[in-house]
Protein backbone atom coordinates (compact mmCIF):
# COMPACT_ATOMS: atom_id res chain seq x y z
CA UNK A 1 0.00 0.00 0.00
CA UNK A 2 1.46 3.43 -0.95
CA UNK A 3 2.38 5.66 1.96
CA UNK A 4 -0.06 8.49 2.65
CA UNK A 5 1.27 12.09 2.84
CA UNK A 6 0.76 12.02 6.60
CA UNK A 7 2.70 8.76 6.90
CA UNK A 8 5.52 10.04 4.70
CA UNK A 9 5.79 13.16 6.86
CA UNK A 10 5.84 11.08 10.05
CA UNK A 11 8.59 8.88 8.61
CA UNK A 12 10.54 12.00 7.64
CA UNK A 13 10.35 13.27 11.21
CA UNK A 14 11.61 9.95 12.52
CA UNK A 15 14.42 9.96 9.97
CA UNK A 16 15.71 13.38 10.96
CA UNK A 17 15.94 12.74 14.72
CA UNK A 18 19.25 10.81 14.59
CA UNK A 19 20.62 13.43 12.19
CA UNK A 20 19.80 16.20 14.64
CA UNK A 21 21.39 14.22 17.46
CA UNK A 22 24.50 13.78 15.33
CA UNK A 23 24.59 17.52 14.63
CA UNK A 24 24.54 18.24 18.36
CA UNK A 25 27.29 15.68 18.97
CA UNK A 26 29.44 17.35 16.32
CA UNK A 27 29.33 20.63 18.21
CA UNK A 28 26.52 22.30 16.29
CA UNK A 29 24.67 22.65 19.59
CA UNK A 30 21.24 22.44 18.03
CA UNK A 31 18.16 20.32 18.56
CA UNK A 32 14.97 21.16 16.74
CA UNK A 33 12.11 22.27 18.94
CA UNK A 34 8.87 21.42 17.18
CA UNK A 35 5.54 23.19 17.58
CA UNK A 36 2.27 23.55 15.72
CA UNK A 37 -0.71 25.86 15.55
CA UNK A 38 -4.23 25.26 14.29
CA UNK A 39 -5.26 25.73 10.68
CA UNK A 40 -7.92 28.32 9.84
CA UNK A 41 -11.29 26.64 10.41
CA UNK A 42 -13.26 26.13 7.23
CA UNK A 43 -10.50 27.44 4.96
CA UNK A 44 -9.27 25.54 1.92
CA UNK A 45 -5.98 23.67 2.07
CA UNK A 46 -3.14 25.04 -0.07
CA UNK A 47 -2.00 22.50 -2.66
CA UNK A 48 -4.07 19.96 -0.73
CA UNK A 49 -1.47 19.88 2.05
CA UNK A 50 -2.37 19.10 5.64
CA UNK A 51 0.65 21.05 6.88
CA UNK A 52 3.75 23.01 5.93
CA UNK A 53 6.80 22.74 8.20
CA UNK A 54 8.65 26.05 8.69
CA UNK A 55 12.10 26.26 10.27
CA UNK A 56 13.88 29.26 11.79
CA UNK A 57 16.30 30.29 14.53
CA UNK A 58 15.29 31.93 17.78
CA UNK A 59 17.21 35.15 17.20
CA UNK A 60 16.47 38.66 15.96
CA UNK A 61 18.03 38.24 12.53
CA UNK A 62 15.17 35.80 11.89
CA UNK A 63 12.57 38.31 13.04
CA UNK A 64 10.54 37.95 9.84
CA UNK A 65 9.76 34.40 10.91
CA UNK A 66 9.30 35.41 14.55
CA UNK A 67 6.91 38.26 13.78
CA UNK A 68 5.07 36.45 11.00
CA UNK A 69 4.39 33.56 13.31
CA UNK A 70 3.47 35.69 16.31
CA UNK A 71 1.06 37.77 14.23
CA UNK A 72 -0.46 34.68 12.61
CA UNK A 73 0.44 35.81 9.09
CA UNK A 74 1.84 32.46 7.95
CA UNK A 75 -1.26 30.64 9.13
CA UNK A 76 -3.48 33.28 7.55
CA UNK A 77 -1.89 32.75 4.13
CA UNK A 78 -1.85 28.97 4.47
CA UNK A 79 -5.53 28.88 5.41
CA UNK A 80 -6.67 25.31 5.97
CA UNK A 81 -3.10 24.02 5.74
CA UNK A 82 -1.55 23.94 9.19
CA UNK A 83 1.63 25.93 9.78
CA UNK A 84 4.04 23.76 11.77
CA UNK A 85 7.28 25.12 13.17
CA UNK A 86 10.71 23.79 14.10
CA UNK A 87 13.23 26.10 15.76
CA UNK A 88 16.99 25.63 15.51
CA UNK A 89 20.10 27.39 16.78
CA UNK A 90 22.60 26.22 14.15
CA UNK A 91 22.49 26.04 10.37
CA UNK A 92 23.80 22.50 9.76
CA UNK A 93 20.96 20.88 11.67
CA UNK A 94 18.36 22.92 9.79
CA UNK A 95 19.95 21.83 6.49
CA UNK A 96 19.80 18.20 7.64
CA UNK A 97 16.13 18.66 8.51
CA UNK A 98 15.44 20.17 5.09
CA UNK A 99 17.34 17.37 3.35
CA UNK A 100 15.37 14.71 5.21
CA UNK A 101 12.00 16.31 4.48
CA UNK A 102 11.07 17.16 8.06
CA UNK A 103 11.32 20.88 7.22
CA UNK A 104 9.89 22.21 3.97
CA UNK A 105 10.95 25.85 4.04
CA UNK A 106 13.13 27.80 6.45
CA UNK A 107 15.01 30.94 7.46
CA UNK A 108 18.78 30.49 7.54
CA UNK A 109 22.09 32.33 7.21
CA UNK A 110 24.00 32.53 3.91
CA UNK A 111 26.96 30.31 4.82
CA UNK A 112 24.89 27.25 5.83
CA UNK A 113 22.77 27.72 2.71
CA UNK A 114 25.88 27.77 0.50
CA UNK A 115 27.52 24.86 2.33
CA UNK A 116 24.35 22.80 2.21
CA UNK A 117 23.85 23.48 -1.49
CA UNK A 118 27.45 22.63 -2.38
CA UNK A 119 27.57 19.44 -0.31
CA UNK A 120 24.41 18.18 -2.00
CA UNK A 121 25.75 18.95 -5.47
CA UNK A 122 23.12 21.61 -5.95
CA UNK A 123 20.27 19.12 -5.69
CA UNK A 124 18.66 19.86 -2.32
CA UNK A 125 17.62 23.48 -1.84
CA UNK A 126 16.88 26.81 -3.46
CA UNK A 127 17.08 30.27 -1.94
CA UNK A 128 13.67 31.78 -2.66
CA UNK A 129 13.83 35.08 -0.78
CA UNK A 130 15.85 37.39 1.37
CA UNK A 131 14.75 38.31 4.86
CA UNK A 132 17.28 40.50 6.67
CA UNK A 133 20.45 42.52 6.25
CA UNK A 134 23.00 43.70 8.80
CA UNK A 135 22.95 43.10 12.54
CA UNK A 136 26.59 41.96 12.86
CA UNK A 137 29.19 43.81 14.91
CA UNK A 138 32.71 43.55 16.27
CA UNK A 139 32.38 44.36 19.96
CA UNK A 140 35.41 44.53 22.25
CA UNK A 141 36.68 45.17 25.75
CA UNK A 142 37.45 48.91 25.62
CA UNK A 143 40.21 48.55 28.21
CA UNK A 144 42.12 46.08 26.02
CA UNK A 145 41.17 47.22 22.50
CA UNK A 146 40.87 50.92 21.70
CA UNK A 147 41.33 50.83 17.92
CA UNK A 148 41.11 48.36 15.06
CA UNK A 149 44.86 47.81 15.06
CA UNK A 150 44.65 46.71 18.70
CA UNK A 151 42.70 43.60 17.63
CA UNK A 152 45.99 42.00 16.61
CA UNK A 153 47.17 39.62 19.31
CA UNK A 154 43.77 39.47 21.00
CA UNK A 155 41.21 36.67 21.48
CA UNK A 156 38.03 37.28 19.49
CA UNK A 157 35.02 34.98 19.51
CA UNK A 158 32.94 33.95 16.49
CA UNK A 159 29.87 31.68 16.66
CA UNK A 160 31.20 28.61 14.82
CA UNK A 161 33.96 27.49 12.46
CA UNK A 162 32.90 28.40 8.93
CA UNK A 163 29.67 30.12 9.88
CA UNK A 164 28.72 33.45 8.29
CA UNK A 165 30.31 35.65 10.97
CA UNK A 166 33.42 33.46 11.22
CA UNK A 167 34.03 33.81 7.49
CA UNK A 168 33.46 37.56 7.62
CA UNK A 169 35.94 37.98 10.47
CA UNK A 170 38.58 35.81 8.79
CA UNK A 171 38.21 37.88 5.64
CA UNK A 172 38.54 41.12 7.62
CA UNK A 173 41.68 39.77 9.33
CA UNK A 174 43.21 38.96 5.94
CA UNK A 175 42.42 42.48 4.70
CA UNK A 176 44.44 43.86 7.63
CA UNK A 177 47.43 41.88 6.37
CA UNK A 178 47.37 39.53 9.37
CA UNK A 179 47.69 35.75 9.22
CA UNK A 180 45.42 33.21 10.91
CA UNK A 181 45.06 29.49 10.30
CA UNK A 182 41.37 29.22 9.50
CA UNK A 183 40.86 25.72 10.90
CA UNK A 184 42.63 26.18 14.25
CA UNK A 185 41.96 29.89 14.65
CA UNK A 186 45.59 30.44 15.67
CA UNK A 187 47.73 33.27 14.37
CA UNK A 188 48.05 37.03 14.60
CA UNK A 189 44.55 37.00 16.12
CA UNK A 190 43.18 34.09 18.17
CA UNK A 191 39.77 33.22 16.75
CA UNK A 192 37.75 31.48 19.46
CA UNK A 193 34.71 29.55 18.17
CA UNK A 194 31.98 29.80 20.77
CA UNK A 195 28.23 29.30 20.81
CA UNK A 196 26.47 32.66 21.01
CA UNK A 197 24.80 31.57 24.24
CA UNK A 198 28.20 31.04 25.87
CA UNK A 199 30.09 34.04 24.47
CA UNK A 200 28.80 36.60 27.04
CA UNK A 201 30.07 34.32 29.83
CA UNK A 202 33.46 34.04 28.13
CA UNK A 203 33.64 37.81 27.81
CA UNK A 204 32.60 38.32 31.43
CA UNK A 205 35.31 35.93 32.62
CA UNK A 206 38.00 37.53 30.44
CA UNK A 207 38.45 34.43 28.31
CA UNK A 208 37.87 36.49 25.16
CA UNK A 209 38.61 40.14 24.48
CA UNK A 210 35.74 40.66 22.08
CA UNK A 211 33.53 39.00 19.50
CA UNK A 212 32.40 39.29 15.87
CA UNK A 213 28.77 38.25 16.36
CA UNK A 214 25.19 38.80 15.21
CA UNK A 215 22.45 40.43 17.19
CA UNK A 216 21.34 40.15 19.88
CA UNK A 217 24.64 38.67 21.11
CA UNK A 218 26.50 41.88 20.20
CA UNK A 219 24.14 43.99 22.30
CA UNK A 220 24.30 41.48 25.15
CA UNK A 221 28.07 42.02 25.24
CA UNK A 222 27.61 45.79 25.16
CA UNK A 223 25.33 45.42 28.17
CA UNK A 224 28.30 43.68 29.84
CA UNK A 225 30.50 46.72 29.19
CA UNK A 226 31.83 45.99 25.70
CA UNK A 227 31.98 48.68 23.02
CA UNK A 228 31.10 48.45 19.33
CA UNK A 229 34.36 48.79 17.42
CA UNK A 230 33.00 48.03 13.95
CA UNK A 231 29.61 47.45 12.35
CA UNK A 232 29.99 44.98 9.47
CA UNK A 233 27.45 46.93 7.43
CA UNK A 234 30.10 49.60 6.94
CA UNK A 235 32.23 47.13 4.97
CA UNK A 236 29.59 46.53 2.28
CA UNK A 237 28.32 48.61 -0.66
CA UNK A 238 25.23 50.58 0.37
CA UNK A 239 25.81 49.17 3.87
CA UNK A 240 23.69 46.13 2.97
CA UNK A 241 24.62 42.43 3.06
CA UNK A 242 22.52 39.35 3.46
CA UNK A 243 22.33 37.89 6.95
CA UNK A 244 19.18 35.77 6.56
CA UNK A 245 17.69 33.99 3.54
CA UNK A 246 14.61 31.87 2.99
CA UNK A 247 15.36 28.41 1.59
CA UNK A 248 13.07 25.65 0.39
CA UNK A 249 13.47 22.01 -0.53
CA UNK A 250 13.67 21.67 -4.32
CA UNK A 251 11.22 18.77 -4.25
CA UNK A 252 8.75 20.75 -2.14
CA UNK A 253 9.08 23.76 -4.46
CA UNK A 254 8.38 21.59 -7.48
CA UNK A 255 5.45 19.69 -5.95
CA UNK A 256 3.82 22.49 -3.94
CA UNK A 257 4.48 25.88 -5.60
CA UNK A 258 1.29 27.44 -4.23
CA UNK A 259 2.33 26.57 -0.67
CA UNK A 260 5.73 28.20 -1.26
CA UNK A 261 4.00 31.30 -2.64
CA UNK A 262 1.74 31.40 0.41
CA UNK A 263 4.69 31.38 2.80
CA UNK A 264 6.51 33.99 0.72
CA UNK A 265 3.40 36.16 0.60
CA UNK A 266 3.29 36.02 4.40
CA UNK A 267 7.00 36.88 4.53
CA UNK A 268 6.55 39.91 2.25
CA UNK A 269 3.55 41.13 4.24
CA UNK A 270 5.45 40.61 7.48
CA UNK A 271 8.44 42.64 6.32
CA UNK A 272 6.14 45.41 5.14
CA UNK A 273 4.44 45.43 8.56
CA UNK A 274 7.79 45.44 10.38
CA UNK A 275 8.93 48.49 8.43
CA UNK A 276 5.62 50.30 8.97
CA UNK A 277 5.29 49.41 12.67
CA UNK A 278 8.84 49.02 14.06
CA UNK A 279 7.97 49.31 17.74
CA UNK A 280 5.04 46.90 17.55
CA UNK A 281 7.12 44.53 15.43
CA UNK A 282 9.99 44.65 17.91
CA UNK A 283 7.58 43.74 20.71
CA UNK A 284 6.07 40.92 18.62
CA UNK A 285 9.51 39.47 17.86
CA UNK A 286 10.45 39.60 21.53
CA UNK A 287 7.18 37.93 22.53
CA UNK A 288 7.87 35.05 20.13
CA UNK A 289 11.46 34.82 21.36
CA UNK A 290 10.15 34.49 24.90
CA UNK A 291 7.82 31.72 23.76
CA UNK A 292 10.57 29.90 21.83
CA UNK A 293 13.44 30.29 24.30
CA UNK A 294 11.66 30.90 27.59
CA UNK A 295 13.18 34.34 28.01
CA UNK A 296 12.49 37.75 26.49
CA UNK A 297 15.30 40.18 25.76
CA UNK A 298 15.68 43.16 28.11
CA UNK A 299 15.25 46.62 26.57
CA UNK A 300 18.96 47.47 26.84
CA UNK A 301 19.70 44.53 24.53
CA UNK A 302 16.59 44.51 22.34
CA UNK A 303 16.51 48.20 21.39
CA UNK A 304 20.04 48.63 19.95
CA UNK A 305 19.96 45.17 18.35
CA UNK A 306 16.70 45.90 16.55
CA UNK A 307 17.97 49.20 15.15
CA UNK A 308 20.92 47.55 13.42
CA UNK A 309 18.87 45.03 11.38
CA UNK A 310 17.06 45.86 8.13
CA UNK A 311 14.21 43.60 7.06
CA UNK A 312 13.78 43.22 3.32
CA UNK A 313 12.70 40.74 0.65
CA UNK A 314 15.72 41.21 -1.61
CA UNK A 315 18.18 38.33 -1.04
CA UNK A 316 21.09 40.65 -1.97
CA UNK A 317 22.44 37.83 -4.13
CA UNK A 318 25.67 39.59 -5.08
CA UNK A 319 26.67 39.77 -1.41
CA UNK A 320 26.09 36.03 -0.95
CA UNK A 321 28.41 35.40 -3.90
CA UNK A 322 31.00 37.65 -2.24
CA UNK A 323 30.63 35.83 1.07
CA UNK A 324 31.26 32.52 -0.69
CA UNK A 325 34.44 34.01 -2.22
CA UNK A 326 35.54 35.05 1.27
CA UNK A 327 35.16 31.45 2.48
CA UNK A 328 37.24 30.24 -0.48
CA UNK A 329 39.99 32.75 0.28
CA UNK A 330 40.00 31.64 3.92
CA UNK A 331 40.52 28.03 2.83
CA UNK A 332 37.21 26.87 4.31
CA UNK A 333 35.50 26.18 1.00
CA UNK A 334 36.58 25.01 -2.43
CA UNK A 335 35.44 27.24 -5.26
CA UNK A 336 31.71 26.53 -5.27
CA UNK A 337 29.38 26.26 -8.23
CA UNK A 338 26.43 28.36 -7.08
CA UNK A 339 24.60 28.35 -10.39
CA UNK A 340 20.97 27.56 -9.65
CA UNK A 341 21.08 28.27 -5.93
CA UNK A 342 18.33 30.90 -6.39
CA UNK A 343 14.81 30.58 -7.69
CA UNK A 344 13.24 33.98 -7.22
CA UNK A 345 10.33 33.45 -9.62
CA UNK A 346 7.82 32.68 -6.82
CA UNK A 347 8.95 35.73 -4.82
CA UNK A 348 8.83 38.03 -7.83
CA UNK A 349 5.33 36.78 -8.61
CA UNK A 350 4.28 37.69 -5.07
CA UNK A 351 6.07 41.06 -5.21
CA UNK A 352 4.37 42.00 -8.48
CA UNK A 353 0.97 41.10 -7.03
CA UNK A 354 1.74 43.27 -3.98
CA UNK A 355 2.86 46.20 -6.14
CA UNK A 356 6.48 45.88 -5.00
CA UNK A 357 9.61 45.96 -7.22
CA UNK A 358 11.09 42.61 -8.24
CA UNK A 359 14.54 41.41 -7.14
CA UNK A 360 17.59 40.00 -8.90
CA UNK A 361 19.53 36.74 -8.51
CA UNK A 362 22.94 38.12 -9.65
CA UNK A 363 23.06 35.51 -12.43
CA UNK A 364 22.81 32.59 -10.00
CA UNK A 365 19.21 31.62 -10.73
CA UNK A 366 17.83 28.21 -11.62
CA UNK A 367 17.55 27.70 -15.37
C-alpha positions as CSV (number, residue, x, y, z in Angstrom):
1,X,0.0,0.0,0.0
2,X,1.5,3.4,-1.0
3,X,2.4,5.7,2.0
4,X,-0.1,8.5,2.6
5,X,1.3,12.1,2.8
6,X,0.8,12.0,6.6
7,X,2.7,8.8,6.9
8,X,5.5,10.0,4.7
9,X,5.8,13.2,6.9
10,X,5.8,11.1,10.0
11,X,8.6,8.9,8.6
12,X,10.5,12.0,7.6
13,X,10.3,13.3,11.2
14,X,11.6,9.9,12.5
15,X,14.4,10.0,10.0
16,X,15.7,13.4,11.0
17,X,15.9,12.7,14.7
18,X,19.2,10.8,14.6
19,X,20.6,13.4,12.2
20,X,19.8,16.2,14.6
21,X,21.4,14.2,17.5
22,X,24.5,13.8,15.3
23,X,24.6,17.5,14.6
24,X,24.5,18.2,18.4
25,X,27.3,15.7,19.0
26,X,29.4,17.4,16.3
27,X,29.3,20.6,18.2
28,X,26.5,22.3,16.3
29,X,24.7,22.6,19.6
30,X,21.2,22.4,18.0
31,X,18.2,20.3,18.6
32,X,15.0,21.2,16.7
33,X,12.1,22.3,18.9
34,X,8.9,21.4,17.2
35,X,5.5,23.2,17.6
36,X,2.3,23.6,15.7
37,X,-0.7,25.9,15.5
38,X,-4.2,25.3,14.3
39,X,-5.3,25.7,10.7
40,X,-7.9,28.3,9.8
41,X,-11.3,26.6,10.4
42,X,-13.3,26.1,7.2
43,X,-10.5,27.4,5.0
44,X,-9.3,25.5,1.9
45,X,-6.0,23.7,2.1
46,X,-3.1,25.0,-0.1
47,X,-2.0,22.5,-2.7
48,X,-4.1,20.0,-0.7
49,X,-1.5,19.9,2.1
50,X,-2.4,19.1,5.6
51,X,0.7,21.1,6.9
52,X,3.8,23.0,5.9
53,X,6.8,22.7,8.2
54,X,8.6,26.1,8.7
55,X,12.1,26.3,10.3
56,X,13.9,29.3,11.8
57,X,16.3,30.3,14.5
58,X,15.3,31.9,17.8
59,X,17.2,35.1,17.2
60,X,16.5,38.7,16.0
61,X,18.0,38.2,12.5
62,X,15.2,35.8,11.9
63,X,12.6,38.3,13.0
64,X,10.5,38.0,9.8
65,X,9.8,34.4,10.9
66,X,9.3,35.4,14.6
67,X,6.9,38.3,13.8
68,X,5.1,36.4,11.0
69,X,4.4,33.6,13.3
70,X,3.5,35.7,16.3
71,X,1.1,37.8,14.2
72,X,-0.5,34.7,12.6
73,X,0.4,35.8,9.1
74,X,1.8,32.5,8.0
75,X,-1.3,30.6,9.1
76,X,-3.5,33.3,7.5
77,X,-1.9,32.8,4.1
78,X,-1.8,29.0,4.5
79,X,-5.5,28.9,5.4
80,X,-6.7,25.3,6.0
81,X,-3.1,24.0,5.7
82,X,-1.5,23.9,9.2
83,X,1.6,25.9,9.8
84,X,4.0,23.8,11.8
85,X,7.3,25.1,13.2
86,X,10.7,23.8,14.1
87,X,13.2,26.1,15.8
88,X,17.0,25.6,15.5
89,X,20.1,27.4,16.8
90,X,22.6,26.2,14.1
91,X,22.5,26.0,10.4
92,X,23.8,22.5,9.8
93,X,21.0,20.9,11.7
94,X,18.4,22.9,9.8
95,X,20.0,21.8,6.5
96,X,19.8,18.2,7.6
97,X,16.1,18.7,8.5
98,X,15.4,20.2,5.1
99,X,17.3,17.4,3.4
100,X,15.4,14.7,5.2
101,X,12.0,16.3,4.5
102,X,11.1,17.2,8.1
103,X,11.3,20.9,7.2
104,X,9.9,22.2,4.0
105,X,10.9,25.9,4.0
106,X,13.1,27.8,6.5
107,X,15.0,30.9,7.5
108,X,18.8,30.5,7.5
109,X,22.1,32.3,7.2
110,X,24.0,32.5,3.9
111,X,27.0,30.3,4.8
112,X,24.9,27.2,5.8
113,X,22.8,27.7,2.7
114,X,25.9,27.8,0.5
115,X,27.5,24.9,2.3
116,X,24.3,22.8,2.2
117,X,23.9,23.5,-1.5
118,X,27.5,22.6,-2.4
119,X,27.6,19.4,-0.3
120,X,24.4,18.2,-2.0
121,X,25.8,18.9,-5.5
122,X,23.1,21.6,-6.0
123,X,20.3,19.1,-5.7
124,X,18.7,19.9,-2.3
125,X,17.6,23.5,-1.8
126,X,16.9,26.8,-3.5
127,X,17.1,30.3,-1.9
128,X,13.7,31.8,-2.7
129,X,13.8,35.1,-0.8
130,X,15.9,37.4,1.4
131,X,14.8,38.3,4.9
132,X,17.3,40.5,6.7
133,X,20.5,42.5,6.3
134,X,23.0,43.7,8.8
135,X,22.9,43.1,12.5
136,X,26.6,42.0,12.9
137,X,29.2,43.8,14.9
138,X,32.7,43.5,16.3
139,X,32.4,44.4,20.0
140,X,35.4,44.5,22.2
141,X,36.7,45.2,25.7
142,X,37.5,48.9,25.6
143,X,40.2,48.5,28.2
144,X,42.1,46.1,26.0
145,X,41.2,47.2,22.5
146,X,40.9,50.9,21.7
147,X,41.3,50.8,17.9
148,X,41.1,48.4,15.1
149,X,44.9,47.8,15.1
150,X,44.6,46.7,18.7
151,X,42.7,43.6,17.6
152,X,46.0,42.0,16.6
153,X,47.2,39.6,19.3
154,X,43.8,39.5,21.0
155,X,41.2,36.7,21.5
156,X,38.0,37.3,19.5
157,X,35.0,35.0,19.5
158,X,32.9,33.9,16.5
159,X,29.9,31.7,16.7
160,X,31.2,28.6,14.8
161,X,34.0,27.5,12.5
162,X,32.9,28.4,8.9
163,X,29.7,30.1,9.9
164,X,28.7,33.4,8.3
165,X,30.3,35.7,11.0
166,X,33.4,33.5,11.2
167,X,34.0,33.8,7.5
168,X,33.5,37.6,7.6
169,X,35.9,38.0,10.5
170,X,38.6,35.8,8.8
171,X,38.2,37.9,5.6
172,X,38.5,41.1,7.6
173,X,41.7,39.8,9.3
174,X,43.2,39.0,5.9
175,X,42.4,42.5,4.7
176,X,44.4,43.9,7.6
177,X,47.4,41.9,6.4
178,X,47.4,39.5,9.4
179,X,47.7,35.7,9.2
180,X,45.4,33.2,10.9
181,X,45.1,29.5,10.3
182,X,41.4,29.2,9.5
183,X,40.9,25.7,10.9
184,X,42.6,26.2,14.3
185,X,42.0,29.9,14.6
186,X,45.6,30.4,15.7
187,X,47.7,33.3,14.4
188,X,48.0,37.0,14.6
189,X,44.6,37.0,16.1
190,X,43.2,34.1,18.2
191,X,39.8,33.2,16.7
192,X,37.7,31.5,19.5
193,X,34.7,29.6,18.2
194,X,32.0,29.8,20.8
195,X,28.2,29.3,20.8
196,X,26.5,32.7,21.0
197,X,24.8,31.6,24.2
198,X,28.2,31.0,25.9
199,X,30.1,34.0,24.5
200,X,28.8,36.6,27.0
201,X,30.1,34.3,29.8
202,X,33.5,34.0,28.1
203,X,33.6,37.8,27.8
204,X,32.6,38.3,31.4
205,X,35.3,35.9,32.6
206,X,38.0,37.5,30.4
207,X,38.5,34.4,28.3
208,X,37.9,36.5,25.2
209,X,38.6,40.1,24.5
210,X,35.7,40.7,22.1
211,X,33.5,39.0,19.5
212,X,32.4,39.3,15.9
213,X,28.8,38.2,16.4
214,X,25.2,38.8,15.2
215,X,22.5,40.4,17.2
216,X,21.3,40.2,19.9
217,X,24.6,38.7,21.1
218,X,26.5,41.9,20.2
219,X,24.1,44.0,22.3
220,X,24.3,41.5,25.2
221,X,28.1,42.0,25.2
222,X,27.6,45.8,25.2
223,X,25.3,45.4,28.2
224,X,28.3,43.7,29.8
225,X,30.5,46.7,29.2
226,X,31.8,46.0,25.7
227,X,32.0,48.7,23.0
228,X,31.1,48.5,19.3
229,X,34.4,48.8,17.4
230,X,33.0,48.0,14.0
231,X,29.6,47.4,12.3
232,X,30.0,45.0,9.5
233,X,27.4,46.9,7.4
234,X,30.1,49.6,6.9
235,X,32.2,47.1,5.0
236,X,29.6,46.5,2.3
237,X,28.3,48.6,-0.7
238,X,25.2,50.6,0.4
239,X,25.8,49.2,3.9
240,X,23.7,46.1,3.0
241,X,24.6,42.4,3.1
242,X,22.5,39.3,3.5
243,X,22.3,37.9,7.0
244,X,19.2,35.8,6.6
245,X,17.7,34.0,3.5
246,X,14.6,31.9,3.0
247,X,15.4,28.4,1.6
248,X,13.1,25.6,0.4
249,X,13.5,22.0,-0.5
250,X,13.7,21.7,-4.3
251,X,11.2,18.8,-4.3
252,X,8.7,20.7,-2.1
253,X,9.1,23.8,-4.5
254,X,8.4,21.6,-7.5
255,X,5.4,19.7,-6.0
256,X,3.8,22.5,-3.9
257,X,4.5,25.9,-5.6
258,X,1.3,27.4,-4.2
259,X,2.3,26.6,-0.7
260,X,5.7,28.2,-1.3
261,X,4.0,31.3,-2.6
262,X,1.7,31.4,0.4
263,X,4.7,31.4,2.8
264,X,6.5,34.0,0.7
265,X,3.4,36.2,0.6
266,X,3.3,36.0,4.4
267,X,7.0,36.9,4.5
268,X,6.6,39.9,2.2
269,X,3.6,41.1,4.2
270,X,5.4,40.6,7.5
271,X,8.4,42.6,6.3
272,X,6.1,45.4,5.1
273,X,4.4,45.4,8.6
274,X,7.8,45.4,10.4
275,X,8.9,48.5,8.4
276,X,5.6,50.3,9.0
277,X,5.3,49.4,12.7
278,X,8.8,49.0,14.1
279,X,8.0,49.3,17.7
280,X,5.0,46.9,17.5
281,X,7.1,44.5,15.4
282,X,10.0,44.6,17.9
283,X,7.6,43.7,20.7
284,X,6.1,40.9,18.6
285,X,9.5,39.5,17.9
286,X,10.4,39.6,21.5
287,X,7.2,37.9,22.5
288,X,7.9,35.1,20.1
289,X,11.5,34.8,21.4
290,X,10.2,34.5,24.9
291,X,7.8,31.7,23.8
292,X,10.6,29.9,21.8
293,X,13.4,30.3,24.3
294,X,11.7,30.9,27.6
295,X,13.2,34.3,28.0
296,X,12.5,37.8,26.5
297,X,15.3,40.2,25.8
298,X,15.7,43.2,28.1
299,X,15.2,46.6,26.6
300,X,19.0,47.5,26.8
301,X,19.7,44.5,24.5
302,X,16.6,44.5,22.3
303,X,16.5,48.2,21.4
304,X,20.0,48.6,20.0
305,X,20.0,45.2,18.4
306,X,16.7,45.9,16.6
307,X,18.0,49.2,15.2
308,X,20.9,47.5,13.4
309,X,18.9,45.0,11.4
310,X,17.1,45.9,8.1
311,X,14.2,43.6,7.1
312,X,13.8,43.2,3.3
313,X,12.7,40.7,0.6
314,X,15.7,41.2,-1.6
315,X,18.2,38.3,-1.0
316,X,21.1,40.6,-2.0
317,X,22.4,37.8,-4.1
318,X,25.7,39.6,-5.1
319,X,26.7,39.8,-1.4
320,X,26.1,36.0,-0.9
321,X,28.4,35.4,-3.9
322,X,31.0,37.6,-2.2
323,X,30.6,35.8,1.1
324,X,31.3,32.5,-0.7
325,X,34.4,34.0,-2.2
326,X,35.5,35.0,1.3
327,X,35.2,31.5,2.5
328,X,37.2,30.2,-0.5
329,X,40.0,32.8,0.3
330,X,40.0,31.6,3.9
331,X,40.5,28.0,2.8
332,X,37.2,26.9,4.3
333,X,35.5,26.2,1.0
334,X,36.6,25.0,-2.4
335,X,35.4,27.2,-5.3
336,X,31.7,26.5,-5.3
337,X,29.4,26.3,-8.2
338,X,26.4,28.4,-7.1
339,X,24.6,28.4,-10.4
340,X,21.0,27.6,-9.7
341,X,21.1,28.3,-5.9
342,X,18.3,30.9,-6.4
343,X,14.8,30.6,-7.7
344,X,13.2,34.0,-7.2
345,X,10.3,33.4,-9.6
346,X,7.8,32.7,-6.8
347,X,9.0,35.7,-4.8
348,X,8.8,38.0,-7.8
349,X,5.3,36.8,-8.6
350,X,4.3,37.7,-5.1
351,X,6.1,41.1,-5.2
352,X,4.4,42.0,-8.5
353,X,1.0,41.1,-7.0
354,X,1.7,43.3,-4.0
355,X,2.9,46.2,-6.1
356,X,6.5,45.9,-5.0
357,X,9.6,46.0,-7.2
358,X,11.1,42.6,-8.2
359,X,14.5,41.4,-7.1
360,X,17.6,40.0,-8.9
361,X,19.5,36.7,-8.5
362,X,22.9,38.1,-9.7
363,X,23.1,35.5,-12.4
364,X,22.8,32.6,-10.0
365,X,19.2,31.6,-10.7
366,X,17.8,28.2,-11.6
367,X,17.5,27.7,-15.4
